Amino acid sequence: MLHGSADSVAPATISRTLYMRAGDPKELVIFPGERHDFSVFHDEALDKLTSWTRSLLRSPFKPHAAQHRSAAAREIAPMLSDTPVAAPTTL
């Protein structure tokens, strides 16, 4: 979980509470002085998200809920085949 200490939309205490209640694996990174939009530590937050995503893709860990979502995704995939997908924009 990533959060900015100067987030005026959602206080960092929300992330701290969720972190304390979450099961493992978990990680909390509070960026000092960062706002809700991650405009100060944008690159660092993106690096952290990229690293986290790669670790998940390499991990054999699959919670039950993730397995369920994967099955649901397989069911709806044929319905989405004709749906146009917008190209990502560069920030």
PDB file with one MODEL, atoms N, CA, C and O in Angstrom:
MODEL        1
ATOM      1  N   MET A   1       0.845  -1.146   0.000  1.00  0.00           N
ATOM      2  CA  MET A   1       0.000   0.000   0.000  1.00  0.00           C
ATOM      3  C   MET A   1       0.901   1.222   0.000  1.00  0.00           C
ATOM      4  O   MET A   1       1.873   1.294   0.752  1.00  0.00           O
ATOM      5  N   LEU A   2       0.565   2.187  -0.856  1.00  0.00           N
ATOM      6  CA  LEU A   2       1.325   3.429  -0.947  1.00  0.00           C
ATOM      7  C   LEU A   2       0.426   4.582  -0.533  1.00  0.00           C
ATOM      8  O   LEU A   2      -0.757   4.618  -0.872  1.00  0.00           O
ATOM      9  N   HIS A   3       1.003   5.523   0.204  1.00  0.00           N
ATOM     10  CA  HIS A   3       0.218   6.665   0.658  1.00  0.00           C
ATOM     11  C   HIS A   3       1.134   7.862   0.855  1.00  0.00           C
ATOM     12  O   HIS A   3       2.325   7.710   1.125  1.00  0.00           O
ATOM     13  N   GLY A   4       0.572   9.038   0.718  1.00  0.00           N
ATOM     14  CA  GLY A   4       1.315  10.264   0.987  1.00  0.00           C
ATOM     15  C   GLY A   4       0.934  10.831   2.341  1.00  0.00           C
ATOM     16  O   GLY A   4      -0.238  10.820   2.717  1.00  0.00           O
ATOM     17  N   SER A   5       1.907  11.320   3.063  1.00  0.00           N
ATOM     18  CA  SER A   5       1.617  11.849   4.402  1.00  0.00           C
ATOM     19  C   SER A   5       0.831  13.154   4.346  1.00  0.00           C
ATOM     20  O   SER A   5       0.207  13.532   5.338  1.00  0.00           O
ATOM     21  N   ALA A   6       0.845  13.853   3.206  1.00  0.00           N
ATOM     22  CA  ALA A   6       0.123  15.118   3.070  1.00  0.00           C
ATOM     23  C   ALA A   6      -1.142  14.964   2.221  1.00  0.00           C
ATOM     24  O   ALA A   6      -1.637  15.941   1.660  1.00  0.00           O
ATOM     25  N   ASP A   7      -1.657  13.749   2.130  1.00  0.00           N
ATOM     26  CA  ASP A   7      -2.865  13.468   1.350  1.00  0.00           C
ATOM     27  C   ASP A   7      -4.059  14.137   2.022  1.00  0.00           C
ATOM     28  O   ASP A   7      -4.401  13.802   3.156  1.00  0.00           O
ATOM     29  N   SER A   8      -4.693  15.081   1.330  1.00  0.00           N
ATOM     30  CA  SER A   8      -5.848  15.778   1.903  1.00  0.00           C
ATOM     31  C   SER A   8      -7.171  15.106   1.526  1.00  0.00           C
ATOM     32  O   SER A   8      -8.222  15.481   2.047  1.00  0.00           O
ATOM     33  N   VAL A   9      -7.132  14.121   0.629  1.00  0.00           N
ATOM     34  CA  VAL A   9      -8.340  13.405   0.222  1.00  0.00           C
ATOM     35  C   VAL A   9      -8.607  12.232   1.164  1.00  0.00           C
ATOM     36  O   VAL A   9      -9.729  12.039   1.632  1.00  0.00           O
ATOM     37  N   ALA A  10      -7.574  11.465   1.429  1.00  0.00           N
ATOM     38  CA  ALA A  10      -7.682  10.309   2.325  1.00  0.00           C
ATOM     39  C   ALA A  10      -6.477  10.339   3.261  1.00  0.00           C
ATOM     40  O   ALA A  10      -5.350  10.138   2.809  1.00  0.00           O
ATOM     41  N   PRO A  11      -6.684  10.583   4.535  1.00  0.00           N
ATOM     42  CA  PRO A  11      -5.560  10.673   5.468  1.00  0.00           C
ATOM     43  C   PRO A  11      -4.757   9.367   5.536  1.00  0.00           C
ATOM     44  O   PRO A  11      -5.308   8.280   5.363  1.00  0.00           O
ATOM     45  N   ALA A  12      -3.477   9.488   5.786  1.00  0.00           N
ATOM     46  CA  ALA A  12      -2.593   8.319   5.866  1.00  0.00           C
ATOM     47  C   ALA A  12      -3.008   7.365   6.979  1.00  0.00           C
ATOM     48  O   ALA A  12      -2.636   6.192   6.952  1.00  0.00           O
ATOM     49  N   THR A  13      -3.765   7.840   7.948  1.00  0.00           N
ATOM     50  CA  THR A  13      -4.234   6.950   9.014  1.00  0.00           C
ATOM     51  C   THR A  13      -5.118   5.836   8.456  1.00  0.00           C
ATOM     52  O   THR A  13      -5.189   4.750   9.032  1.00  0.00           O
ATOM     53  N   ILE A  14      -5.788   6.102   7.344  1.00  0.00           N
ATOM     54  CA  ILE A  14      -6.611   5.067   6.711  1.00  0.00           C
ATOM     55  C   ILE A  14      -5.723   3.914   6.249  1.00  0.00           C
ATOM     56  O   ILE A  14      -6.030   2.749   6.497  1.00  0.00           O
ATOM     57  N   SER A  15      -4.627   4.244   5.578  1.00  0.00           N
ATOM     58  CA  SER A  15      -3.707   3.198   5.123  1.00  0.00           C
ATOM     59  C   SER A  15      -3.067   2.465   6.286  1.00  0.00           C
ATOM     60  O   SER A  15      -2.883   1.249   6.232  1.00  0.00           O
ATOM     61  N   ARG A  16      -2.726   3.193   7.335  1.00  0.00           N
ATOM     62  CA  ARG A  16      -2.130   2.543   8.512  1.00  0.00           C
ATOM     63  C   ARG A  16      -3.110   1.554   9.152  1.00  0.00           C
ATOM     64  O   ARG A  16      -2.721   0.460   9.562  1.00  0.00           O
ATOM     65  N   THR A  17      -4.379   1.951   9.232  1.00  0.00           N
ATOM     66  CA  THR A  17      -5.397   1.063   9.807  1.00  0.00           C
ATOM     67  C   THR A  17      -5.599  -0.170   8.938  1.00  0.00           C
ATOM     68  O   THR A  17      -5.652  -1.290   9.447  1.00  0.00           O
ATOM     69  N   LEU A  18      -5.712   0.031   7.626  1.00  0.00           N
ATOM     70  CA  LEU A  18      -5.872  -1.104   6.714  1.00  0.00           C
ATOM     71  C   LEU A  18      -4.668  -2.035   6.781  1.00  0.00           C
ATOM     72  O   LEU A  18      -4.819  -3.256   6.754  1.00  0.00           O
ATOM     73  N   TYR A  19      -3.486  -1.462   6.867  1.00  0.00           N
ATOM     74  CA  TYR A  19      -2.262  -2.261   6.958  1.00  0.00           C
ATOM     75  C   TYR A  19      -2.273  -3.133   8.212  1.00  0.00           C
ATOM     76  O   TYR A  19      -1.951  -4.319   8.153  1.00  0.00           O
ATOM     77  N   MET A  20      -2.643  -2.539   9.345  1.00  0.00           N
ATOM     78  CA  MET A  20      -2.662  -3.305  10.600  1.00  0.00           C
ATOM     79  C   MET A  20      -3.660  -4.460  10.533  1.00  0.00           C
ATOM     80  O   MET A  20      -3.436  -5.510  11.136  1.00  0.00           O
ATOM     81  N   ARG A  21      -4.753  -4.274   9.807  1.00  0.00           N
ATOM     82  CA  ARG A  21      -5.797  -5.302   9.732  1.00  0.00           C
ATOM     83  C   ARG A  21      -5.566  -6.318   8.620  1.00  0.00           C
ATOM     84  O   ARG A  21      -6.174  -7.388   8.630  1.00  0.00           O
ATOM     85  N   ALA A  22      -4.706  -6.004   7.672  1.00  0.00           N
ATOM     86  CA  ALA A  22      -4.486  -6.889   6.524  1.00  0.00           C
ATOM     87  C   ALA A  22      -3.644  -8.098   6.910  1.00  0.00           C
ATOM     88  O   ALA A  22      -2.821  -8.041   7.824  1.00  0.00           O
ATOM     89  N   GLY A  23      -3.869  -9.180   6.198  1.00  0.00           N
ATOM     90  CA  GLY A  23      -3.027 -10.357   6.379  1.00  0.00           C
ATOM     91  C   GLY A  23      -1.765 -10.242   5.542  1.00  0.00           C
ATOM     92  O   GLY A  23      -1.642  -9.352   4.700  1.00  0.00           O
ATOM     93  N   ASP A  24      -0.842 -11.137   5.779  1.00  0.00           N
ATOM     94  CA  ASP A  24       0.404 -11.162   5.010  1.00  0.00           C
ATOM     95  C   ASP A  24       0.174 -11.846   3.667  1.00  0.00           C
ATOM     96  O   ASP A  24      -0.709 -12.698   3.569  1.00  0.00           O
ATOM     97  N   PRO A  25       0.909 -11.515   2.667  1.00  0.00           N
ATOM     98  CA  PRO A  25       1.988 -10.518   2.633  1.00  0.00           C
ATOM     99  C   PRO A  25       1.411  -9.113   2.538  1.00  0.00           C
ATOM    100  O   PRO A  25       0.348  -8.899   1.956  1.00  0.00           O
ATOM    101  N   LYS A  26       2.118  -8.180   3.111  1.00  0.00           N
ATOM    102  CA  LYS A  26       1.676  -6.795   3.076  1.00  0.00           C
ATOM    103  C   LYS A  26       2.873  -5.870   3.222  1.00  0.00           C
ATOM    104  O   LYS A  26       3.917  -6.246   3.754  1.00  0.00           O
ATOM    105  N   GLU A  27       2.693  -4.668   2.742  1.00  0.00           N
ATOM    106  CA  GLU A  27       3.735  -3.649   2.861  1.00  0.00           C
ATOM    107  C   GLU A  27       3.051  -2.287   2.823  1.00  0.00           C
ATOM    108  O   GLU A  27       2.095  -2.086   2.074  1.00  0.00           O
ATOM    109  N   LEU A  28       3.538  -1.366   3.624  1.00  0.00           N
ATOM    110  CA  LEU A  28       3.016  -0.007   3.653  1.00  0.00           C
ATOM    111  C   LEU A  28       4.175   0.954   3.459  1.00  0.00           C
ATOM    112  O   LEU A  28       5.177   0.891   4.170  1.00  0.00           O
ATOM    113  N   VAL A  29       4.025   1.845   2.485  1.00  0.00           N
ATOM    114  CA  VAL A  29       5.029   2.881   2.239  1.00  0.00           C
ATOM    115  C   VAL A  29       4.315   4.219   2.344  1.00  0.00           C
ATOM    116  O   VAL A  29       3.384   4.492   1.586  1.00  0.00           O
ATOM    117  N   ILE A  30       4.749   5.054   3.282  1.00  0.00           N
ATOM    118  CA  ILE A  30       4.218   6.407   3.437  1.00  0.00           C
ATOM    119  C   ILE A  30       5.276   7.369   2.903  1.00  0.00           C
ATOM    120  O   ILE A  30       6.383   7.445   3.436  1.00  0.00           O
ATOM    121  N   PHE A  31       4.927   8.098   1.851  1.00  0.00           N
ATOM    122  CA  PHE A  31       5.858   9.062   1.266  1.00  0.00           C
ATOM    123  C   PHE A  31       5.696  10.396   1.987  1.00  0.00           C
ATOM    124  O   PHE A  31       4.608  10.973   1.979  1.00  0.00           O
ATOM    125  N   PRO A  32       6.780  10.901   2.618  1.00  0.00           N
ATOM    126  CA  PRO A  32       6.682  12.142   3.392  1.00  0.00           C
ATOM    127  C   PRO A  32       6.370  13.347   2.507  1.00  0.00           C
ATOM    128  O   PRO A  32       7.042  13.585   1.504  1.00  0.00           O
ATOM    129  N   GLY A  33       5.349  14.096   2.890  1.00  0.00           N
ATOM    130  CA  GLY A  33       4.985  15.311   2.168  1.00  0.00           C
ATOM    131  C   GLY A  33       4.230  15.076   0.868  1.00  0.00           C
ATOM    132  O   GLY A  33       3.874  16.030   0.177  1.00  0.00           O
ATOM    133  N   GLU A  34       3.987  13.836   0.534  1.00  0.00           N
ATOM    134  CA  GLU A  34       3.298  13.527  -0.728  1.00  0.00           C
ATOM    135  C   GLU A  34       1.802  13.757  -0.592  1.00  0.00           C
ATOM    136  O   GLU A  34       1.205  13.530   0.460  1.00  0.00           O
ATOM    137  N   ARG A  35       1.214  14.219  -1.700  1.00  0.00           N
ATOM    138  CA  ARG A  35      -0.230  14.457  -1.740  1.00  0.00           C
ATOM    139  C   ARG A  35      -0.938  13.255  -2.360  1.00  0.00           C
ATOM    140  O   ARG A  35      -0.313  12.232  -2.636  1.00  0.00           O
ATOM    141  N   HIS A  36      -2.225  13.386  -2.572  1.00  0.00           N
ATOM    142  CA  HIS A  36      -3.052  12.306  -3.107  1.00  0.00           C
ATOM    143  C   HIS A  36      -2.665  11.928  -4.539  1.00  0.00           C
ATOM    144  O   HIS A  36      -2.832  10.777  -4.942  1.00  0.00           O
ATOM    145  N   ASP A  37      -2.154  12.884  -5.299  1.00  0.00           N
ATOM    146  CA  ASP A  37      -1.870  12.641  -6.717  1.00  0.00           C
ATOM    147  C   ASP A  37      -0.458  12.096  -6.997  1.00  0.00           C
ATOM    148  O   ASP A  37      -0.107  11.867  -8.154  1.00  0.00           O
ATOM    149  N   PHE A  38       0.332  11.893  -5.974  1.00  0.00           N
ATOM    150  CA  PHE A  38       1.701  11.391  -6.118  1.00  0.00           C
ATOM    151  C   PHE A  38       2.518  12.215  -7.116  1.00  0.00           C
ATOM    152  O   PHE A  38       3.277  11.663  -7.913  1.00  0.00           O
ATOM    153  N   SER A  39       2.357  13.529  -7.065  1.00  0.00           N
ATOM    154  CA  SER A  39       3.102  14.396  -7.975  1.00  0.00           C
ATOM    155  C   SER A  39       4.538  14.640  -7.512  1.00  0.00           C
ATOM    156  O   SER A  39       5.395  14.983  -8.327  1.00  0.00           O
ATOM    157  N   VAL A  40       4.810  14.469  -6.228  1.00  0.00           N
ATOM    158  CA  VAL A  40       6.158  14.694  -5.701  1.00  0.00           C
ATOM    159  C   VAL A  40       7.017  13.450  -5.883  1.00  0.00           C
ATOM    160  O   VAL A  40       8.118  13.532  -6.427  1.00  0.00           O
ATOM    161  N   PHE A  41       6.532  12.319  -5.441  1.00  0.00           N
ATOM    162  CA  PHE A  41       7.276  11.059  -5.503  1.00  0.00           C
ATOM    163  C   PHE A  41       6.732  10.142  -6.600  1.00  0.00           C
ATOM    164  O   PHE A  41       6.665   8.925  -6.428  1.00  0.00           O
ATOM    165  N   HIS A  42       6.350  10.736  -7.718  1.00  0.00           N
ATOM    166  CA  HIS A  42       5.743   9.966  -8.810  1.00  0.00           C
ATOM    167  C   HIS A  42       6.633   8.806  -9.259  1.00  0.00           C
ATOM    168  O   HIS A  42       6.172   7.667  -9.339  1.00  0.00           O
ATOM    169  N   ASP A  43       7.884   9.082  -9.548  1.00  0.00           N
ATOM    170  CA  ASP A  43       8.791   8.036 -10.044  1.00  0.00           C
ATOM    171  C   ASP A  43       9.037   6.949  -9.003  1.00  0.00           C
ATOM    172  O   ASP A  43       9.075   5.764  -9.334  1.00  0.00           O
ATOM    173  N   GLU A  44       9.204   7.351  -7.749  1.00  0.00           N
ATOM    174  CA  GLU A  44       9.429   6.370  -6.690  1.00  0.00           C
ATOM    175  C   GLU A  44       8.199   5.477  -6.491  1.00  0.00           C
ATOM    176  O   GLU A  44       8.329   4.268  -6.299  1.00  0.00           O
ATOM    177  N   ALA A  45       7.011   6.079  -6.539  1.00  0.00           N
ATOM    178  CA  ALA A  45       5.775   5.295  -6.393  1.00  0.00           C
ATOM    179  C   ALA A  45       5.616   4.336  -7.565  1.00  0.00           C
ATOM    180  O   ALA A  45       5.224   3.184  -7.376  1.00  0.00           O
ATOM    181  N   LEU A  46       5.913   4.798  -8.763  1.00  0.00           N
ATOM    182  CA  LEU A  46       5.818   3.938  -9.942  1.00  0.00           C
ATOM    183  C   LEU A  46       6.823   2.790  -9.862  1.00  0.00           C
ATOM    184  O   LEU A  46       6.490   1.656 -10.205  1.00  0.00           O
ATOM    185  N   ASP A  47       8.040   3.070  -9.414  1.00  0.00           N
ATOM    186  CA  ASP A  47       9.040   2.007  -9.236  1.00  0.00           C
ATOM    187  C   ASP A  47       8.559   0.975  -8.218  1.00  0.00           C
ATOM    188  O   ASP A  47       8.717  -0.229  -8.425  1.00  0.00           O
ATOM    189  N   LYS A  48       7.974   1.448  -7.123  1.00  0.00           N
ATOM    190  CA  LYS A  48       7.481   0.534  -6.089  1.00  0.00           C
ATOM    191  C   LYS A  48       6.346  -0.336  -6.620  1.00  0.00           C
ATOM    192  O   LYS A  48       6.306  -1.537  -6.357  1.00  0.00           O
ATOM    193  N   LEU A  49       5.427   0.269  -7.363  1.00  0.00           N
ATOM    194  CA  LEU A  49       4.320  -0.489  -7.949  1.00  0.00           C
ATOM    195  C   LEU A  49       4.808  -1.509  -8.972  1.00  0.00           C
ATOM    196  O   LEU A  49       4.297  -2.628  -9.032  1.00  0.00           O
ATOM    197  N   THR A  50       5.789  -1.127  -9.771  1.00  0.00           N
ATOM    198  CA  THR A  50       6.349  -2.041 -10.763  1.00  0.00           C
ATOM    199  C   THR A  50       7.019  -3.221 -10.085  1.00  0.00           C
ATOM    200  O   THR A  50       6.827  -4.367 -10.490  1.00  0.00           O
ATOM    201  N   SER A  51       7.802  -2.943  -9.057  1.00  0.00           N
ATOM    202  CA  SER A  51       8.479  -4.002  -8.310  1.00  0.00           C
ATOM    203  C   SER A  51       7.474  -4.947  -7.668  1.00  0.00           C
ATOM    204  O   SER A  51       7.644  -6.165  -7.715  1.00  0.00           O
ATOM    205  N   TRP A  52       6.425  -4.385  -7.068  1.00  0.00           N
ATOM    206  CA  TRP A  52       5.392  -5.187  -6.416  1.00  0.00           C
ATOM    207  C   TRP A  52       4.666  -6.071  -7.434  1.00  0.00           C
ATOM    208  O   TRP A  52       4.416  -7.249  -7.175  1.00  0.00           O
ATOM    209  N   THR A  53       4.334  -5.503  -8.578  1.00  0.00           N
ATOM    210  CA  THR A  53       3.629  -6.264  -9.616  1.00  0.00           C
ATOM    211  C   THR A  53       4.490  -7.412 -10.119  1.00  0.00           C
ATOM    212  O   THR A  53       4.000  -8.529 -10.289  1.00  0.00           O
ATOM    213  N   ARG A  54       5.753  -7.147 -10.356  1.00  0.00           N
ATOM    214  CA  ARG A  54       6.660  -8.211 -10.809  1.00  0.00           C
ATOM    215  C   ARG A  54       6.772  -9.325  -9.768  1.00  0.00           C
ATOM    216  O   ARG A  54       6.788 -10.505 -10.118  1.00  0.00           O
ATOM    217  N   SER A  55       6.849  -8.950  -8.491  1.00  0.00           N
ATOM    218  CA  SER A  55       6.961  -9.976  -7.447  1.00  0.00           C
ATOM    219  C   SER A  55       5.703 -10.839  -7.388  1.00  0.00           C
ATOM    220  O   SER A  55       5.790 -12.040  -7.131  1.00  0.00           O
ATOM    221  N   LEU A  56       4.548 -10.248  -7.621  1.00  0.00           N
ATOM    222  CA  LEU A  56       3.306 -11.027  -7.636  1.00  0.00           C
ATOM    223  C   LEU A  56       3.272 -11.994  -8.813  1.00  0.00           C
ATOM    224  O   LEU A  56       2.810 -13.127  -8.679  1.00  0.00           O
ATOM    225  N   LEU A  57       3.756 -11.551  -9.947  1.00  0.00           N
ATOM    226  CA  LEU A  57       3.751 -12.402 -11.131  1.00  0.00           C
ATOM    227  C   LEU A  57       4.693 -13.586 -10.981  1.00  0.00           C
ATOM    228  O   LEU A  57       4.471 -14.636 -11.584  1.00  0.00           O
ATOM    229  N   ARG A  58       5.746 -13.424 -10.179  1.00  0.00           N
ATOM    230  CA  ARG A  58       6.706 -14.506  -9.953  1.00  0.00           C
ATOM    231  C   ARG A  58       6.315 -15.413  -8.792  1.00  0.00           C
ATOM    232  O   ARG A  58       6.857 -16.508  -8.645  1.00  0.00           O
ATOM    233  N   SER A  59       5.387 -14.963  -7.979  1.00  0.00           N
ATOM    234  CA  SER A  59       5.053 -15.666  -6.739  1.00  0.00           C
ATOM    235  C   SER A  59       4.050 -16.791  -6.965  1.00  0.00           C
ATOM    236  O   SER A  59       3.121 -16.649  -7.760  1.00  0.00           O
ATOM    237  N   PRO A  60       4.238 -17.922  -6.258  1.00  0.00           N
ATOM    238  CA  PRO A  60       3.248 -18.990  -6.332  1.00  0.00           C
ATOM    239  C   PRO A  60       2.028 -18.697  -5.458  1.00  0.00           C
ATOM    240  O   PRO A  60       1.029 -19.412  -5.533  1.00  0.00           O
ATOM    241  N   PHE A  61       2.101 -17.644  -4.625  1.00  0.00           N
ATOM    242  CA  PHE A  61       1.014 -17.284  -3.707  1.00  0.00           C
ATOM    243  C   PHE A  61      -0.203 -16.813  -4.491  1.00  0.00           C
ATOM    244  O   PHE A  61      -0.111 -15.873  -5.281  1.00  0.00           O
ATOM    245  N   LYS A  62      -1.345 -17.466  -4.275  1.00  0.00           N
ATOM    246  CA  LYS A  62      -2.598 -17.044  -4.884  1.00  0.00           C
ATOM    247  C   LYS A  62      -3.709 -17.193  -3.859  1.00  0.00           C
ATOM    248  O   LYS A  62      -4.164 -18.304  -3.589  1.00  0.00           O
ATOM    249  N   PRO A  63      -4.143 -16.087  -3.292  1.00  0.00           N
ATOM    250  CA  PRO A  63      -5.238 -16.182  -2.340  1.00  0.00           C
ATOM    251  C   PRO A  63      -6.502 -16.707  -3.020  1.00  0.00           C
ATOM    252  O   PRO A  63      -6.664 -16.593  -4.235  1.00  0.00           O
ATOM    253  N   HIS A  64      -7.378 -17.275  -2.227  1.00  0.00           N
ATOM    254  CA  HIS A  64      -8.627 -17.834  -2.743  1.00  0.00           C
ATOM    255  C   HIS A  64      -9.408 -16.793  -3.547  1.00  0.00           C
ATOM    256  O   HIS A  64      -9.936 -17.107  -4.614  1.00  0.00           O
ATOM    257  N   ALA A  65      -9.484 -15.571  -3.052  1.00  0.00           N
ATOM    258  CA  ALA A  65     -10.237 -14.526  -3.747  1.00  0.00           C
ATOM    259  C   ALA A  65      -9.642 -14.240  -5.121  1.00  0.00           C
ATOM    260  O   ALA A  65     -10.378 -13.999  -6.077  1.00  0.00           O
ATOM    261  N   ALA A  66      -8.315 -14.265  -5.225  1.00  0.00           N
ATOM    262  CA  ALA A  66      -7.674 -14.023  -6.516  1.00  0.00           C
ATOM    263  C   ALA A  66      -7.996 -15.146  -7.486  1.00  0.00           C
ATOM    264  O   ALA A  66      -8.196 -14.896  -8.675  1.00  0.00           O
ATOM    265  N   GLN A  67      -8.048 -16.369  -7.004  1.00  0.00           N
ATOM    266  CA  GLN A  67      -8.410 -17.492  -7.866  1.00  0.00           C
ATOM    267  C   GLN A  67      -9.842 -17.325  -8.358  1.00  0.00           C
ATOM    268  O   GLN A  67     -10.136 -17.600  -9.521  1.00  0.00           O
ATOM    269  N   HIS A  68     -10.725 -16.881  -7.485  1.00  0.00           N
ATOM    270  CA  HIS A  68     -12.117 -16.667  -7.859  1.00  0.00           C
ATOM    271  C   HIS A  68     -12.229 -15.570  -8.912  1.00  0.00           C
ATOM    272  O   HIS A  68     -12.973 -15.714  -9.882  1.00  0.00           O
ATOM    273  N   ARG A  69     -11.486 -14.464  -8.723  1.00  0.00           N
ATOM    274  CA  ARG A  69     -11.521 -13.377  -9.694  1.00  0.00           C
ATOM    275  C   ARG A  69     -10.985 -13.839 -11.034  1.00  0.00           C
ATOM    276  O   ARG A  69     -11.483 -13.420 -12.078  1.00  0.00           O
ATOM    277  N   SER A  70      -9.972 -14.702 -11.020  1.00  0.00           N
ATOM    278  CA  SER A  70      -9.419 -15.215 -12.273  1.00  0.00           C
ATOM    279  C   SER A  70     -10.464 -16.025 -13.024  1.00  0.00           C
ATOM    280  O   SER A  70     -10.574 -15.916 -14.245  1.00  0.00           O
ATOM    281  N   ALA A  71     -11.225 -16.829 -12.311  1.00  0.00           N
ATOM    282  CA  ALA A  71     -12.277 -17.621 -12.946  1.00  0.00           C
ATOM    283  C   ALA A  71     -13.348 -16.697 -13.521  1.00  0.00           C
ATOM    284  O   ALA A  71     -13.833 -16.920 -14.631  1.00  0.00           O
ATOM    285  N   ALA A  72     -13.712 -15.670 -12.773  1.00  0.00           N
ATOM    286  CA  ALA A  72     -14.708 -14.712 -13.255  1.00  0.00           C
ATOM    287  C   ALA A  72     -14.197 -13.976 -14.485  1.00  0.00           C
ATOM    288  O   ALA A  72     -14.955 -13.726 -15.423  1.00  0.00           O
ATOM    289  N   ALA A  73     -12.924 -13.632 -14.482  1.00  0.00           N
ATOM    290  CA  ALA A  73     -12.343 -12.941 -15.639  1.00  0.00           C
ATOM    291  C   ALA A  73     -12.395 -13.821 -16.878  1.00  0.00           C
ATOM    292  O   ALA A  73     -12.645 -13.326 -17.977  1.00  0.00           O
ATOM    293  N   ARG A  74     -12.162 -15.126 -16.717  1.00  0.00           N
ATOM    294  CA  ARG A  74     -12.239 -16.044 -17.860  1.00  0.00           C
ATOM    295  C   ARG A  74     -13.656 -16.115 -18.406  1.00  0.00           C
ATOM    296  O   ARG A  74     -13.853 -16.264 -19.613  1.00  0.00           O
ATOM    297  N   GLU A  75     -14.639 -16.011 -17.529  1.00  0.00           N
ATOM    298  CA  GLU A  75     -16.033 -16.074 -17.965  1.00  0.00           C
ATOM    299  C   GLU A  75     -16.441 -14.844 -18.769  1.00  0.00           C
ATOM    300  O   GLU A  75     -17.186 -14.963 -19.741  1.00  0.00           O
ATOM    301  N   ILE A  76     -15.961 -13.663 -18.378  1.00  0.00           N
ATOM    302  CA  ILE A  76     -16.392 -12.453 -19.071  1.00  0.00           C
ATOM    303  C   ILE A  76     -15.487 -12.072 -20.233  1.00  0.00           C
ATOM    304  O   ILE A  76     -15.852 -11.214 -21.036  1.00  0.00           O
ATOM    305  N   ALA A  77     -14.323 -12.687 -20.340  1.00  0.00           N
ATOM    306  CA  ALA A  77     -13.391 -12.337 -21.418  1.00  0.00           C
ATOM    307  C   ALA A  77     -14.021 -12.420 -22.801  1.00  0.00           C
ATOM    308  O   ALA A  77     -13.817 -11.502 -23.596  1.00  0.00           O
ATOM    309  N   PRO A  78     -14.779 -13.472 -23.138  1.00  0.00           N
ATOM    310  CA  PRO A  78     -15.391 -13.517 -24.469  1.00  0.00           C
ATOM    311  C   PRO A  78     -16.353 -12.358 -24.723  1.00  0.00           C
ATOM    312  O   PRO A  78     -16.502 -11.920 -25.864  1.00  0.00           O
ATOM    313  N   MET A  79     -17.002 -11.860 -23.682  1.00  0.00           N
ATOM    314  CA  MET A  79     -17.933 -10.745 -23.836  1.00  0.00           C
ATOM    315  C   MET A  79     -17.204  -9.442 -24.134  1.00  0.00           C
ATOM    316  O   MET A  79     -17.786  -8.523 -24.711  1.00  0.00           O
ATOM    317  N   LEU A  80     -15.944  -9.355 -23.748  1.00  0.00           N
ATOM    318  CA  LEU A  80     -15.187  -8.118 -23.913  1.00  0.00           C
ATOM    319  C   LEU A  80     -14.369  -8.082 -25.196  1.00  0.00           C
ATOM    320  O   LEU A  80     -13.720  -7.075 -25.481  1.00  0.00           O
ATOM    321  N   SER A  81     -14.387  -9.137 -25.960  1.00  0.00           N
ATOM    322  CA  SER A  81     -13.498  -9.224 -27.121  1.00  0.00           C
ATOM    323  C   SER A  81     -13.745  -8.130 -28.144  1.00  0.00           C
ATOM    324  O   SER A  81     -12.809  -7.736 -28.841  1.00  0.00           O
ATOM    325  N   ASP A  82     -14.974  -7.619 -28.266  1.00  0.00           N
ATOM    326  CA  ASP A  82     -15.269  -6.560 -29.231  1.00  0.00           C
ATOM    327  C   ASP A  82     -15.213  -5.169 -28.622  1.00  0.00           C
ATOM    328  O   ASP A  82     -15.484  -4.177 -29.298  1.00  0.00           O
ATOM    329  N   THR A  83     -14.861  -5.101 -27.346  1.00  0.00           N
ATOM    330  CA  THR A  83     -14.811  -3.824 -26.654  1.00  0.00           C
ATOM    331  C   THR A  83     -13.517  -3.100 -26.990  1.00  0.00           C
ATOM    332  O   THR A  83     -12.434  -3.634 -26.752  1.00  0.00           O
ATOM    333  N   PRO A  84     -13.612  -1.885 -27.545  1.00  0.00           N
ATOM    334  CA  PRO A  84     -12.370  -1.153 -27.839  1.00  0.00           C
ATOM    335  C   PRO A  84     -11.661  -0.761 -26.557  1.00  0.00           C
ATOM    336  O   PRO A  84     -12.296  -0.423 -25.559  1.00  0.00           O
ATOM    337  N   VAL A  85     -10.363  -0.809 -26.594  1.00  0.00           N
ATOM    338  CA  VAL A  85      -9.544  -0.461 -25.440  1.00  0.00           C
ATOM    339  C   VAL A  85      -8.756   0.791 -25.776  1.00  0.00           C
ATOM    340  O   VAL A  85      -8.076   0.855 -26.800  1.00  0.00           O
ATOM    341  N   ALA A  86      -8.852   1.770 -24.919  1.00  0.00           N
ATOM    342  CA  ALA A  86      -8.130   3.024 -25.141  1.00  0.00           C
ATOM    343  C   ALA A  86      -6.649   2.822 -24.886  1.00  0.00           C
ATOM    344  O   ALA A  86      -6.256   2.103 -23.968  1.00  0.00           O
ATOM    345  N   ALA A  87      -5.845   3.453 -25.696  1.00  0.00           N
ATOM    346  CA  ALA A  87      -4.400   3.380 -25.513  1.00  0.00           C
ATOM    347  C   ALA A  87      -4.021   4.172 -24.271  1.00  0.00           C
ATOM    348  O   ALA A  87      -4.594   5.232 -24.014  1.00  0.00           O
ATOM    349  N   PRO A  88      -3.054   3.667 -23.489  1.00  0.00           N
ATOM    350  CA  PRO A  88      -2.635   4.410 -22.297  1.00  0.00           C
ATOM    351  C   PRO A  88      -1.981   5.725 -22.680  1.00  0.00           C
ATOM    352  O   PRO A  88      -1.389   5.853 -23.752  1.00  0.00           O
ATOM    353  N   THR A  89      -2.096   6.684 -21.802  1.00  0.00           N
ATOM    354  CA  THR A  89      -1.454   7.977 -22.046  1.00  0.00           C
ATOM    355  C   THR A  89      -0.198   8.085 -21.199  1.00  0.00           C
ATOM    356  O   THR A  89      -0.103   7.490 -20.126  1.00  0.00           O
ATOM    357  N   THR A  90       0.731   8.825 -21.678  1.00  0.00           N
ATOM    358  CA  THR A  90       1.979   9.046 -20.957  1.00  0.00           C
ATOM    359  C   THR A  90       1.823  10.288 -20.093  1.00  0.00           C
ATOM    360  O   THR A  90       1.371  11.337 -20.551  1.00  0.00           O
ATOM    361  N   LEU A  91       2.208  10.139 -18.829  1.00  0.00           N
ATOM    362  CA  LEU A  91       2.117  11.296 -17.917  1.00  0.00           C
ATOM    363  C   LEU A  91       3.342  12.141 -17.998  1.00  0.00           C
ATOM    364  O   LEU A  91       3.440  13.153 -17.303  1.00  0.00           O
TER     365      LEU A  91
ENDMDL
END
